[in-house]
Amino acid sequence: MNKNTFKTFLKIILVVTSLYLFLVSIGIIGVAFKGFGKGFAENLLATTSNPFVGLFIGILATSLIQSSSTTTSITVGMVASGVITVGNAIPIIMGANIGTTVTNTLVALGHITRKEEFRRAIAGATVHDFFNLICVAIMFPLELATGFLQKSATFLSTLFVNFGGIKFTSPIKTATQPAIHLIKDLFTEVLTLPHNLGYSLILLTGALMTFITLFCIVKLMKSLVIERTEIALNNVIGKNTLVGILAGIIFTIFVQSSSITTSLLIPLIGAGIVTIETVFPITLGANIGTTATAILASFATGNPAAITIAFSHLLFNLIGVLFIYPVKLFRTLPINLAKGLGDLSFRKRRYALIYVATIFFLIPGLLIIISKLLK
């Protein structure tokens, strides 16, 4: 093995290691948020029959626990036990679709010390946010007026109620869980720290790991990626929307998390290896792919309400791709908004922090509090 080959081999090993630690860091951040917010989120989900408040509860709860799957699962359980109705649950599912995009936006903040990377990363991350916000802006009032999602999902649930379930374990989750649990147990079991302090240190550890691994991934990928790879990603996937969507669906079903799919793209965008136009169809596929696990799991319950909620999530994302994305205005608007936010963040990095705090936490939180006070 010559010197150049050995260097390339070593860089590949370092990329794989950095990617593994990056995925662990995302898991650690999720564990920290769950430690802070899961009980709070569960209480939130059970507190309203107002669809507008339900939408914001879905956003806030998912932003707090960093997982639309967890929000959906809790909601399904509450519907099955009669705590909330299917009609009340659907706005929560829509809100969860917005809230789940916070993870890759938080990952983009890991590029904050490198301005040009930060501009690209913020734009690449928030195109997912803006598309889901547009979908909700269109479909939420339509659902209130017609109930089309509930009716369609209820019909599909009658066809699949006795279908039988399949349990699929994500290989990435299997690989990262031991390291995640090791770090969590260190702070919560070995050091026996107070609950909030322990989870604060877990969050800090995850954030530091994210910053360090992102820096390593971008540096290594820039030196490893050759022109042909950029052509394959941008010219093949980027110019064929269907290929991008299918890639997003398949990979997300495989890893069982749209957050993992979209978060893995952020370092590539930050490094300038892929463009926001290339990433957009993949995120749409991730939106669809993330619903597969919940659908398969709901089949196993045999509960019509559980299956209805799972299908309402699928239909919401499918309609976004099939009917909203093909309209040029709705296809270009999220890209332009995301690029605009990227440019703003390039000039004043605090705008990105304000955006995350406002969209995912402050607005939903304030509106929920106001609704409680007005009762």
Residue frames relative to the residue before (quaternion, step in Angstrom):
aa qw qx qy qz dx dy dz
M 1.0000 0.0000 0.0000 0.0000 0.00 0.00 0.00
N 0.3160 -0.7640 0.5282 0.1936 3.59 -0.65 1.10
K 0.7341 -0.4624 0.2826 0.4090 3.54 -1.34 0.32
N 0.6741 0.5022 -0.3008 0.4504 3.62 0.91 -0.90
T 0.6411 0.5191 -0.3161 0.4687 3.57 1.02 -0.84
F 0.6463 0.5194 -0.3158 0.4613 3.57 0.98 -0.86
K 0.6434 0.5221 -0.3187 0.4603 3.61 0.99 -0.85
T 0.6514 0.5102 -0.3101 0.4683 3.57 0.99 -0.89
F 0.6433 0.5232 -0.3105 0.4647 3.58 0.97 -0.92
L 0.6577 0.5120 -0.3003 0.4639 3.57 0.95 -0.91
K 0.6467 0.5151 -0.3167 0.4649 3.60 1.00 -0.81
I 0.6317 0.5284 -0.3297 0.4616 3.58 1.03 -0.79
I 0.6312 0.5212 -0.3195 0.4773 3.59 1.01 -0.86
L 0.6744 0.4970 -0.2895 0.4630 3.58 0.94 -0.90
V 0.6173 0.5331 -0.3385 0.4692 3.60 1.09 -0.72
V 0.6611 0.5055 -0.3014 0.4654 3.58 0.90 -0.98
T 0.6565 0.5058 -0.3021 0.4710 3.59 0.96 -0.90
S 0.6651 0.5026 -0.2994 0.4641 3.57 0.93 -0.92
L 0.6390 0.5210 -0.3222 0.4652 3.59 1.02 -0.82
Y 0.6345 0.5265 -0.3257 0.4627 3.58 0.99 -0.85
L 0.6934 0.4647 -0.2746 0.4774 3.59 0.86 -0.98
F 0.5911 0.5566 -0.3525 0.4654 3.59 1.16 -0.61
L 0.6684 0.4852 -0.2886 0.4843 3.59 0.94 -0.90
V 0.6164 0.5259 -0.3357 0.4804 3.58 1.09 -0.72
S 0.6519 0.5266 -0.3201 0.4420 3.60 0.95 -0.87
I 0.6215 0.5222 -0.3363 0.4774 3.61 1.06 -0.75
G 0.6495 0.5209 -0.3019 0.4644 3.56 1.01 -0.88
I 0.6469 0.5245 -0.3103 0.4583 3.58 1.01 -0.86
I 0.6384 0.5141 -0.3224 0.4735 3.59 0.98 -0.85
G 0.6427 0.5258 -0.3103 0.4628 3.57 1.03 -0.83
V 0.6326 0.5259 -0.3177 0.4715 3.58 1.02 -0.86
A 0.6554 0.5196 -0.3118 0.4508 3.59 0.94 -0.91
F 0.6785 0.4804 -0.2979 0.4692 3.59 0.88 -0.91
K 0.6254 0.5252 -0.3386 0.4673 3.58 1.04 -0.75
G 0.6352 0.5416 -0.3213 0.4471 3.57 1.02 -0.84
F 0.6877 0.4600 -0.2738 0.4904 3.55 1.05 -0.80
G 0.8803 0.2592 -0.0300 0.3962 3.50 0.71 -1.17
K 0.4759 0.7080 -0.4575 0.2510 3.63 1.11 -0.26
G 0.6697 0.4900 -0.3050 0.4673 3.59 0.86 -0.94
F 0.6339 0.5271 -0.3117 0.4724 3.54 1.05 -0.88
A 0.6591 0.5150 -0.3040 0.4560 3.57 0.96 -0.91
E 0.6394 0.5272 -0.3270 0.4542 3.59 0.97 -0.83
N 0.6535 0.4988 -0.3073 0.4793 3.58 1.01 -0.83
L 0.6178 0.5558 -0.3333 0.4454 3.57 1.05 -0.81
L 0.6877 0.5303 -0.2898 0.4023 3.54 0.80 -1.08
A 0.7222 0.4537 -0.2433 0.4621 3.56 1.11 -0.65
T 0.6176 0.6522 -0.3019 0.3196 3.58 1.23 -0.14
T 0.8105 0.2929 -0.1481 0.4852 3.64 1.06 -0.13
S 0.2128 -0.7304 0.6281 0.1633 3.50 -1.33 0.46
N 0.5091 0.6340 -0.4135 0.4098 3.58 1.34 0.07
P 0.4243 -0.7440 0.4433 0.2644 3.64 -0.52 1.11
F 0.6219 0.5388 -0.3473 0.4498 3.61 1.06 -0.68
V 0.6648 0.4735 -0.2928 0.4982 3.55 0.96 -0.89
G 0.6076 0.5670 -0.3410 0.4394 3.60 1.06 -0.76
L 0.6234 0.5435 -0.3271 0.4572 3.57 1.04 -0.84
F 0.7179 0.4406 -0.2544 0.4752 3.59 0.84 -0.98
I 0.5814 0.5528 -0.3666 0.4711 3.58 1.19 -0.54
G 0.6365 0.5327 -0.3187 0.4578 3.59 1.02 -0.83
I 0.6452 0.5122 -0.3128 0.4728 3.58 1.03 -0.85
L 0.7178 0.4647 -0.2618 0.4475 3.58 0.74 -1.10
A 0.6602 0.5145 -0.3176 0.4454 3.59 0.87 -0.94
T 0.6926 0.4673 -0.2827 0.4712 3.60 0.91 -0.90
S 0.6204 0.5282 -0.3429 0.4675 3.60 1.08 -0.68
L 0.6667 0.5094 -0.2993 0.4544 3.58 1.05 -0.77
I 0.7942 0.3010 -0.1616 0.5026 3.60 0.89 -0.89
Q 0.4112 -0.7762 0.4225 0.2234 3.59 1.36 0.20
S 0.7317 0.3738 -0.2399 0.5170 3.60 1.02 0.60
S 0.3084 -0.7464 0.5595 0.1864 3.58 -0.57 1.13
S 0.5875 0.5787 -0.3688 0.4290 3.59 1.13 -0.62
T 0.6553 0.4991 -0.3130 0.4727 3.59 0.99 -0.84
T 0.6413 0.5146 -0.3217 0.4694 3.59 0.93 -0.89
T 0.6618 0.5072 -0.3002 0.4633 3.58 0.91 -0.95
S 0.6594 0.5203 -0.3068 0.4476 3.58 0.93 -0.93
I 0.6453 0.5032 -0.3139 0.4815 3.59 0.96 -0.89
T 0.6608 0.5173 -0.3010 0.4529 3.57 0.95 -0.95
V 0.6330 0.5287 -0.3219 0.4649 3.58 0.98 -0.87
G 0.6550 0.5164 -0.3066 0.4586 3.58 0.94 -0.90
M 0.6703 0.4966 -0.2939 0.4667 3.57 1.00 -0.83
V 0.6260 0.5146 -0.3309 0.4835 3.58 1.09 -0.72
A 0.6623 0.5229 -0.2999 0.4450 3.57 0.92 -0.97
S 0.7321 0.4054 -0.2322 0.4958 3.59 1.05 -0.75
G 0.5559 -0.6614 0.3631 0.3489 3.59 1.28 0.11
V 0.3947 0.7259 -0.4800 0.2947 3.62 1.25 0.22
I 0.7765 0.0291 -0.0181 0.6292 3.57 1.06 -0.80
T 0.4931 -0.6582 0.4829 0.3007 3.58 -1.22 0.46
V 0.6599 -0.4799 0.3861 0.4303 3.57 -1.29 0.24
G 0.6437 0.5401 -0.3165 0.4402 3.59 0.99 -0.86
N 0.6799 0.4672 -0.2820 0.4898 3.58 1.04 -0.76
A 0.6494 0.5494 -0.3123 0.4231 3.57 1.13 -0.66
I 0.6043 0.6068 -0.3667 0.3634 3.61 1.02 -0.74
P 0.6464 0.4861 -0.3488 0.4736 3.69 0.89 -0.69
I 0.6063 0.5439 -0.3570 0.4573 3.60 1.08 -0.66
I 0.6365 0.5223 -0.3153 0.4719 3.59 1.02 -0.84
M 0.6326 0.5173 -0.3286 0.4735 3.59 1.00 -0.81
G 0.6564 0.5053 -0.3046 0.4702 3.57 0.95 -0.88
A 0.6207 0.5473 -0.3367 0.4492 3.58 1.04 -0.78
N 0.6222 0.5542 -0.3369 0.4385 3.57 1.10 -0.72
I 0.6490 0.4693 -0.3084 0.5132 3.57 1.15 -0.61
G 0.6810 0.5308 -0.2911 0.4120 3.57 0.83 -1.01
T 0.6354 0.5622 -0.3379 0.4076 3.58 1.06 -0.73
T 0.6135 0.5706 -0.3524 0.4170 3.61 1.19 -0.45
V 0.4852 0.6830 -0.4341 0.3310 3.60 1.24 -0.20
T 0.5958 0.6068 -0.3727 0.3714 3.61 1.04 -0.72
N 0.7256 0.4157 -0.2683 0.4783 3.60 0.73 -1.00
T 0.5985 0.5394 -0.3681 0.4641 3.61 1.18 -0.46
L 0.6274 0.5129 -0.3251 0.4875 3.59 1.08 -0.73
V 0.6199 0.5323 -0.3349 0.4693 3.59 1.06 -0.77
A 0.6304 0.5421 -0.3331 0.4448 3.60 1.00 -0.81
L 0.5973 0.5701 -0.3602 0.4341 3.60 1.13 -0.60
G 0.5387 0.6315 -0.3898 0.3988 3.58 1.26 -0.34
H 0.6615 0.4887 -0.2974 0.4850 3.59 1.28 -0.32
I 0.3536 0.8122 -0.4315 0.1705 3.57 1.33 -0.04
T 0.6657 0.5142 -0.3133 0.4407 3.62 1.11 -0.55
R 0.7233 0.3513 -0.2207 0.5520 3.62 1.27 -0.22
K 0.3716 -0.8226 0.3758 0.2100 3.54 0.09 1.39
E 0.6966 0.4671 -0.2976 0.4561 3.62 0.78 -0.94
E 0.6249 0.5147 -0.3244 0.4893 3.58 1.02 -0.81
F 0.6475 0.5450 -0.3120 0.4316 3.56 0.96 -0.93
R 0.6259 0.5364 -0.3366 0.4553 3.58 0.98 -0.83
R 0.6964 0.4665 -0.2781 0.4692 3.58 0.83 -0.99
A 0.6712 0.5204 -0.3035 0.4318 3.59 0.91 -0.95
I 0.6547 0.5058 -0.3105 0.4680 3.60 0.94 -0.87
A 0.6498 0.5072 -0.3162 0.4696 3.59 0.96 -0.85
G 0.6808 0.5005 -0.2855 0.4522 3.58 0.91 -0.93
A 0.6768 0.4921 -0.2897 0.4645 3.58 1.04 -0.76
T 0.7597 0.4327 -0.2251 0.4300 3.58 0.80 -1.01
V 0.4637 0.6445 -0.4754 0.3789 3.63 1.18 -0.06
H 0.6042 0.5406 -0.3322 0.4821 3.59 1.17 -0.64
D 0.6349 0.5362 -0.3177 0.4566 3.59 0.95 -0.92
F 0.7273 0.4708 -0.2574 0.4280 3.53 0.70 -1.17
F 0.6331 0.5182 -0.3469 0.4587 3.60 1.01 -0.71
N 0.6718 0.4871 -0.3037 0.4682 3.60 0.91 -0.86
L 0.6157 0.5341 -0.3410 0.4683 3.60 1.08 -0.68
I 0.6485 0.5066 -0.3113 0.4753 3.60 1.01 -0.83
C 0.6323 0.5343 -0.3260 0.4565 3.60 0.98 -0.86
V 0.6684 0.4877 -0.2969 0.4767 3.58 0.93 -0.90
A 0.6384 0.5420 -0.3246 0.4396 3.59 0.96 -0.86
I 0.6943 0.4438 -0.2632 0.5017 3.60 1.11 -0.67
M 0.7861 0.3986 -0.1927 0.4314 3.57 0.70 -1.11
F 0.5790 0.6021 -0.3851 0.3923 3.60 1.09 -0.59
P 0.7009 0.4305 -0.2974 0.4847 3.67 0.76 -0.87
L 0.6126 0.5451 -0.3495 0.4533 3.60 1.10 -0.68
E 0.6465 0.5138 -0.3114 0.4702 3.57 1.02 -0.82
L 0.6417 0.5180 -0.3224 0.4647 3.60 0.98 -0.82
A 0.7113 0.4730 -0.2570 0.4520 3.57 0.98 -0.88
T 0.8327 0.2326 -0.0731 0.4972 3.58 0.93 -0.92
G 0.3106 -0.7582 0.5150 0.2519 3.61 1.10 -0.58
F 0.2527 0.8279 -0.4795 0.1445 3.60 1.23 0.43
L 0.6459 0.5139 -0.3366 0.4534 3.62 0.99 -0.71
Q 0.6662 0.5023 -0.3037 0.4599 3.57 0.89 -0.94
K 0.6674 0.5039 -0.3051 0.4555 3.59 0.92 -0.90
S 0.6788 0.4886 -0.2897 0.4655 3.59 0.91 -0.93
A 0.6775 0.4892 -0.2908 0.4659 3.58 0.93 -0.91
T 0.6213 0.5327 -0.3364 0.4659 3.59 1.07 -0.71
F 0.6388 0.5204 -0.3235 0.4651 3.58 0.99 -0.83
L 0.6725 0.4905 -0.2984 0.4670 3.60 0.89 -0.93
S 0.6333 0.5473 -0.3405 0.4283 3.60 0.99 -0.76
T 0.6300 0.5349 -0.3436 0.4460 3.61 1.08 -0.64
L 0.6475 0.5210 -0.3110 0.4611 3.58 1.18 -0.58
F 0.7891 0.3453 -0.1391 0.4887 3.57 1.08 -0.78
V 0.3812 0.7772 -0.4557 0.2076 3.60 1.26 -0.01
N 0.7679 0.2886 -0.1742 0.5447 3.62 1.10 -0.59
F 0.3134 0.8097 -0.4508 0.2074 3.55 1.27 0.43
G 0.3963 -0.7077 0.4912 0.3176 3.61 1.03 -0.73
G 0.3609 -0.7789 0.4857 0.1646 3.54 -0.98 0.86
I 0.2182 -0.7341 0.6266 0.1447 3.52 -1.34 0.36
K 0.2115 -0.7653 0.5938 0.1302 3.57 -0.87 0.92
F 0.0380 -0.7993 0.5993 -0.0221 3.55 -0.76 1.11
T 0.2128 -0.7885 0.5679 0.1026 3.55 -0.82 1.01
S 0.4193 -0.7127 0.5067 0.2439 3.56 -0.77 1.04
P 0.4267 -0.7080 0.4948 0.2680 3.63 -0.76 0.98
I 0.6250 0.5320 -0.3462 0.4544 3.61 1.08 -0.65
K 0.6499 0.4972 -0.3170 0.4794 3.59 0.97 -0.83
T 0.6278 0.5366 -0.3297 0.4574 3.58 1.03 -0.79
A 0.6902 0.4911 -0.2727 0.4561 3.57 0.97 -0.89
T 0.7563 0.4116 -0.2173 0.4598 3.59 0.97 -0.84
Q 0.5392 0.6699 -0.3995 0.3176 3.61 1.10 -0.55
P 0.6360 0.5288 -0.3671 0.4255 3.68 0.84 -0.75
A 0.6796 0.4782 -0.2929 0.4729 3.61 0.92 -0.89
I 0.6366 0.5294 -0.3232 0.4583 3.58 1.01 -0.82
H 0.6803 0.4830 -0.2835 0.4728 3.58 0.91 -0.95
L 0.6056 0.5640 -0.3509 0.4383 3.58 1.06 -0.74
I 0.6898 0.4645 -0.2738 0.4831 3.59 0.90 -0.97
K 0.6400 0.5195 -0.3266 0.4624 3.59 0.98 -0.82
D 0.6901 0.4859 -0.2847 0.4546 3.59 0.85 -0.98
L 0.5736 0.5948 -0.3791 0.4165 3.59 1.11 -0.64
F 0.7554 0.3917 -0.2060 0.4833 3.57 0.90 -0.97
T 0.7594 0.4011 -0.2168 0.4641 3.60 1.02 -0.74
E 0.7721 0.3331 -0.1774 0.5114 3.61 1.10 -0.67
V 0.7267 0.4384 -0.2534 0.4641 3.59 0.73 -1.08
L 0.7647 0.3489 -0.1923 0.5064 3.59 0.79 -1.03
T 0.2040 -0.8283 0.4923 0.1728 3.59 1.34 -0.31
L 0.1725 0.8013 -0.5446 0.1777 3.56 0.81 1.05
P 0.6297 -0.4944 0.4169 0.4304 3.60 -1.22 0.33
H 0.6807 -0.5463 0.3029 0.3827 3.57 -1.05 0.85
N 0.7381 0.4284 -0.2496 0.4575 3.61 0.61 -1.12
L 0.6402 0.5140 -0.3276 0.4676 3.61 1.02 -0.76
G 0.6426 0.5379 -0.3183 0.4433 3.58 0.95 -0.90
Y 0.7215 0.4302 -0.2526 0.4801 3.57 0.83 -0.98
S 0.5725 0.5616 -0.3769 0.4634 3.61 1.19 -0.45
L 0.6725 0.4790 -0.2863 0.4861 3.59 1.00 -0.84
I 0.5976 0.5376 -0.3547 0.4774 3.60 1.11 -0.65
L 0.6551 0.5067 -0.3046 0.4704 3.60 0.95 -0.90
L 0.6484 0.5136 -0.3120 0.4674 3.59 0.96 -0.87
T 0.6381 0.5259 -0.3177 0.4640 3.60 0.98 -0.85
G 0.6655 0.5059 -0.2957 0.4624 3.57 0.93 -0.95
A 0.6572 0.5135 -0.3086 0.4574 3.58 0.98 -0.88
L 0.6564 0.5039 -0.3097 0.4683 3.60 0.95 -0.87
M 0.6444 0.5173 -0.3175 0.4651 3.58 0.97 -0.85
T 0.6334 0.5359 -0.3266 0.4527 3.58 1.02 -0.82
F 0.6541 0.5127 -0.3087 0.4625 3.60 0.89 -0.95
I 0.7050 0.4777 -0.2717 0.4482 3.59 0.79 -1.05
T 0.6993 0.4680 -0.2851 0.4591 3.60 0.82 -0.99
L 0.6176 0.5362 -0.3535 0.4540 3.62 1.02 -0.69
F 0.6334 0.5316 -0.3235 0.4599 3.56 0.97 -0.87
C 0.6792 0.4911 -0.2835 0.4660 3.59 0.91 -0.96
I 0.6586 0.5199 -0.3184 0.4411 3.58 0.88 -0.94
V 0.6748 0.4989 -0.3014 0.4527 3.60 0.84 -0.97
K 0.6568 0.5112 -0.3087 0.4604 3.59 0.91 -0.92
L 0.7068 0.4667 -0.2671 0.4596 3.58 0.83 -1.00
M 0.6643 0.5111 -0.3141 0.4460 3.59 0.94 -0.87
K 0.6154 0.5518 -0.3449 0.4448 3.58 1.04 -0.74
S 0.7192 0.4341 -0.2528 0.4800 3.57 0.98 -0.80
L 0.6999 0.4749 -0.2716 0.4592 3.60 1.14 -0.54
V 0.6836 0.5201 -0.3000 0.4149 3.57 0.90 -0.96
I 0.2053 -0.7846 0.5777 0.0922 3.52 -0.77 1.07
E 0.7380 -0.4564 0.2774 0.4125 3.53 -1.29 0.37
R 0.6390 0.5485 -0.3387 0.4198 3.59 0.97 -0.80
T 0.6230 0.5380 -0.3389 0.4556 3.59 1.09 -0.71
E 0.6420 0.5104 -0.3198 0.4744 3.57 0.98 -0.83
I 0.6328 0.5238 -0.3287 0.4659 3.59 1.01 -0.81
A 0.6500 0.5278 -0.3175 0.4452 3.60 0.94 -0.91
L 0.7091 0.4611 -0.2641 0.4635 3.56 0.89 -0.94
N 0.7725 0.3900 -0.2006 0.4592 3.58 0.74 -1.03
N 0.7473 0.4041 -0.2307 0.4744 3.60 0.93 -0.82
V 0.7017 0.4270 -0.2733 0.5006 3.60 1.04 -0.69
I 0.7505 0.3447 -0.2071 0.5245 3.59 0.59 -1.13
G 0.6749 0.5317 -0.3024 0.4128 3.58 0.89 -0.94
K 0.7481 0.3806 -0.2175 0.4983 3.59 1.06 -0.69
N 0.7077 0.3419 -0.2588 0.5615 3.59 1.26 0.05
T 0.3102 -0.8012 0.4858 0.1608 3.53 -0.04 1.35
L 0.6456 0.5427 -0.3252 0.4277 3.58 0.94 -0.90
V 0.6352 0.5201 -0.3270 0.4680 3.60 0.99 -0.82
G 0.6530 0.5227 -0.3035 0.4564 3.58 0.98 -0.90
I 0.6627 0.4994 -0.3005 0.4703 3.57 0.94 -0.93
L 0.6680 0.4965 -0.3010 0.4655 3.60 0.90 -0.92
A 0.6207 0.5329 -0.3385 0.4649 3.59 1.04 -0.78
G 0.6605 0.5101 -0.2980 0.4634 3.59 0.98 -0.87
I 0.6468 0.5194 -0.3154 0.4609 3.59 0.99 -0.88
I 0.7064 0.4838 -0.2739 0.4381 3.57 0.73 -1.13
F 0.6862 0.4822 -0.2974 0.4563 3.59 0.83 -0.96
T 0.6709 0.5008 -0.3059 0.4533 3.59 0.96 -0.85
I 0.6077 0.5169 -0.3521 0.4894 3.61 1.05 -0.65
F 0.6517 0.5362 -0.3041 0.4419 3.57 1.00 -0.89
V 0.7845 0.3192 -0.1714 0.5032 3.61 0.86 -0.94
Q 0.3619 -0.7835 0.4398 0.2485 3.59 1.37 -0.15
S 0.7354 0.3369 -0.2447 0.5345 3.59 1.03 0.67
S 0.3477 -0.7260 0.5524 0.2168 3.57 -0.71 1.07
S 0.5874 0.5870 -0.3674 0.4189 3.60 1.14 -0.62
I 0.6420 0.5075 -0.3256 0.4735 3.60 1.01 -0.79
T 0.6449 0.5314 -0.3226 0.4446 3.59 0.90 -0.94
T 0.7369 0.4226 -0.2435 0.4681 3.57 0.71 -1.07
S 0.6489 0.5254 -0.3262 0.4432 3.60 1.02 -0.75
L 0.6277 0.5384 -0.3370 0.4500 3.60 1.08 -0.65
L 0.6380 0.5385 -0.3256 0.4438 3.58 1.18 -0.53
I 0.5590 0.6601 -0.3827 0.3244 3.59 1.13 -0.66
P 0.6684 0.4816 -0.3328 0.4589 3.67 0.82 -0.81
L 0.6307 0.5339 -0.3299 0.4564 3.60 1.09 -0.73
I 0.6502 0.4927 -0.3076 0.4897 3.57 1.04 -0.81
G 0.6496 0.5353 -0.3099 0.4421 3.57 0.93 -0.94
A 0.6947 0.4693 -0.2620 0.4780 3.56 1.05 -0.82
G 0.4812 -0.6819 0.4270 0.3480 3.59 1.26 -0.21
I 0.4183 0.7205 -0.4579 0.3103 3.60 1.25 0.31
V 0.7785 0.1187 -0.0800 0.6111 3.58 1.06 -0.73
T 0.4194 -0.6996 0.5243 0.2446 3.54 -1.24 0.51
I 0.6590 -0.5003 0.3888 0.4053 3.53 -1.32 0.30
E 0.6200 0.5480 -0.3377 0.4487 3.60 1.11 -0.69
T 0.6363 0.5171 -0.3181 0.4759 3.58 1.10 -0.70
V 0.6938 0.5084 -0.2645 0.4362 3.55 0.93 -0.98
F 0.5822 0.6446 -0.3726 0.3268 3.59 0.98 -0.85
P 0.7016 0.4419 -0.3040 0.4691 3.68 0.70 -0.91
I 0.6152 0.5466 -0.3554 0.4432 3.61 1.06 -0.68
T 0.6510 0.5023 -0.3209 0.4700 3.61 1.01 -0.77
L 0.6151 0.5336 -0.3484 0.4643 3.59 1.09 -0.65
G 0.6367 0.5112 -0.3153 0.4837 3.57 1.06 -0.77
A 0.6236 0.5399 -0.3277 0.4607 3.57 1.06 -0.79
N 0.5999 0.5699 -0.3426 0.4450 3.59 1.09 -0.76
I 0.6950 0.4490 -0.2655 0.4948 3.58 0.99 -0.89
G 0.6731 0.5404 -0.2967 0.4084 3.58 0.86 -1.01
T 0.6385 0.5642 -0.3329 0.4039 3.57 1.05 -0.74
T 0.6362 0.5450 -0.3321 0.4335 3.60 1.21 -0.39
A 0.5187 0.6911 -0.4037 0.3007 3.61 1.21 -0.44
T 0.6643 0.5208 -0.3160 0.4331 3.59 0.85 -0.94
A 0.6691 0.5001 -0.3015 0.4596 3.58 0.91 -0.93
I 0.6313 0.5280 -0.3355 0.4584 3.60 1.04 -0.76
L 0.6725 0.4923 -0.2972 0.4659 3.59 0.85 -0.96
A 0.6606 0.5009 -0.3047 0.4690 3.57 0.99 -0.86
S 0.6540 0.5247 -0.3210 0.4403 3.60 0.98 -0.81
F 0.5725 0.5812 -0.3814 0.4347 3.59 1.13 -0.60
A 0.6536 0.5407 -0.3101 0.4294 3.56 0.99 -0.86
T 0.6369 0.5388 -0.3405 0.4336 3.62 1.10 -0.61
G 0.2687 -0.7739 0.5228 0.2359 3.55 1.08 -0.73
N 0.5158 0.6455 -0.4073 0.3891 3.59 1.30 0.11
P 0.4321 -0.7279 0.4585 0.2706 3.64 -0.51 1.10
A 0.6376 0.5325 -0.3365 0.4436 3.60 1.01 -0.77
A 0.6460 0.5208 -0.3148 0.4608 3.58 0.99 -0.87
I 0.6713 0.4897 -0.2935 0.4727 3.56 0.94 -0.90
T 0.6157 0.5547 -0.3376 0.4463 3.60 1.06 -0.75
I 0.6684 0.4922 -0.3028 0.4683 3.59 0.89 -0.92
A 0.6425 0.5231 -0.3230 0.4573 3.60 0.96 -0.86
F 0.6907 0.4666 -0.2777 0.4776 3.60 0.94 -0.87
S 0.6040 0.5457 -0.3735 0.4448 3.62 1.05 -0.59
H 0.6185 0.5320 -0.3280 0.4763 3.59 1.12 -0.72
L 0.6549 0.5073 -0.3021 0.4717 3.60 0.96 -0.92
L 0.6852 0.4969 -0.2922 0.4452 3.59 0.82 -1.01
F 0.6068 0.5597 -0.3477 0.4446 3.58 1.02 -0.79
N 0.7225 0.4352 -0.2488 0.4761 3.59 0.86 -0.96
L 0.6250 0.5345 -0.3389 0.4570 3.60 1.06 -0.72
I 0.6524 0.5101 -0.3144 0.4641 3.59 0.92 -0.90
G 0.6109 0.5593 -0.3417 0.4442 3.57 1.04 -0.75
V 0.7139 0.4426 -0.2483 0.4826 3.56 0.96 -0.91
L 0.7484 0.4448 -0.2306 0.4346 3.59 0.84 -0.98
F 0.8150 0.2784 -0.1174 0.4945 3.59 0.99 -0.79
I 0.7183 0.4175 -0.2604 0.4919 3.61 1.08 -0.61
Y 0.6602 0.5298 -0.3162 0.4284 3.61 0.87 -0.95
P 0.6673 0.5151 -0.3414 0.4158 3.69 0.84 -0.77
V 0.5929 0.5435 -0.3796 0.4571 3.64 1.17 -0.38
K 0.4943 -0.7192 0.3957 0.2860 3.57 -0.50 1.22
L 0.6307 0.5456 -0.3395 0.4351 3.60 0.95 -0.86
F 0.7250 0.4329 -0.2407 0.4786 3.58 0.87 -1.00
R 0.6229 0.5336 -0.3384 0.4612 3.59 1.24 -0.41
T 0.7472 0.4007 -0.2197 0.4827 3.57 0.96 -0.86
L 0.5695 0.6376 -0.3810 0.3521 3.60 1.11 -0.63
P 0.6930 0.4565 -0.3191 0.4578 3.67 0.76 -0.85
I 0.6168 0.5358 -0.3484 0.4594 3.60 1.09 -0.67
N 0.6782 0.4856 -0.2918 0.4680 3.58 0.91 -0.91
L 0.6442 0.5123 -0.3196 0.4696 3.60 1.00 -0.81
A 0.6620 0.5104 -0.3010 0.4589 3.57 0.97 -0.92
K 0.6542 0.4957 -0.3083 0.4809 3.59 0.98 -0.85
G 0.6303 0.5388 -0.3277 0.4528 3.57 1.06 -0.78
L 0.6585 0.4853 -0.3045 0.4880 3.57 0.99 -0.84
G 0.6118 0.5491 -0.3393 0.4573 3.58 1.09 -0.72
D 0.6622 0.4995 -0.2969 0.4731 3.58 0.99 -0.87
L 0.6353 0.5204 -0.3200 0.4723 3.59 1.03 -0.83
S 0.6784 0.4951 -0.2827 0.4633 3.57 0.97 -0.93
F 0.5842 0.5679 -0.3637 0.4516 3.57 1.19 -0.54
R 0.7062 0.4496 -0.2552 0.4838 3.56 0.99 -0.88
K 0.7853 0.0242 0.0246 0.6181 3.58 0.97 -0.93
R 0.3061 -0.8109 0.4685 0.1711 3.55 -0.13 1.28
R 0.5643 0.6126 -0.3887 0.3939 3.57 1.17 -0.45
Y 0.5451 0.6257 -0.4067 0.3821 3.63 1.17 -0.46
A 0.6271 0.5317 -0.3380 0.4579 3.59 1.04 -0.72
L 0.6545 0.5062 -0.3033 0.4727 3.58 0.99 -0.86
I 0.6397 0.5185 -0.3145 0.4722 3.58 1.02 -0.84
Y 0.6261 0.5489 -0.3278 0.4464 3.58 1.01 -0.88
V 0.6827 0.4850 -0.2903 0.4630 3.60 0.79 -1.03
A 0.6787 0.4977 -0.2933 0.4535 3.59 0.83 -1.00
T 0.7049 0.4886 -0.2692 0.4381 3.59 0.93 -0.94
I 0.7297 0.4541 -0.2521 0.4447 3.58 0.70 -1.13
F 0.7970 0.3615 -0.1684 0.4537 3.58 0.79 -1.00
F 0.8060 0.2739 -0.1303 0.5084 3.61 1.09 -0.55
L 0.7488 0.4405 -0.2585 0.4224 3.62 0.55 -1.13
I 0.7000 0.4637 -0.2868 0.4612 3.62 0.71 -1.03
P 0.6829 0.4565 -0.3171 0.4741 3.65 0.74 -0.89
G 0.6625 0.5248 -0.3089 0.4362 3.59 0.91 -0.92
L 0.6787 0.4936 -0.2926 0.4583 3.59 0.88 -0.94
L 0.6743 0.4955 -0.3019 0.4568 3.59 0.93 -0.89
I 0.6238 0.5203 -0.3369 0.4760 3.59 1.08 -0.68
I 0.6522 0.5100 -0.3070 0.4693 3.60 0.96 -0.90
I 0.6487 0.5209 -0.3124 0.4586 3.60 0.94 -0.90
S 0.6523 0.5193 -0.3144 0.4539 3.58 0.96 -0.89
K 0.6365 0.5168 -0.3248 0.4714 3.60 1.08 -0.71
L 0.6763 0.5068 -0.2944 0.4462 3.57 0.95 -0.88
L 0.6847 0.4940 -0.2786 0.4576 3.57 1.14 -0.69
K 0.5032 0.6676 -0.4221 0.3507 3.59 1.25 -0.22
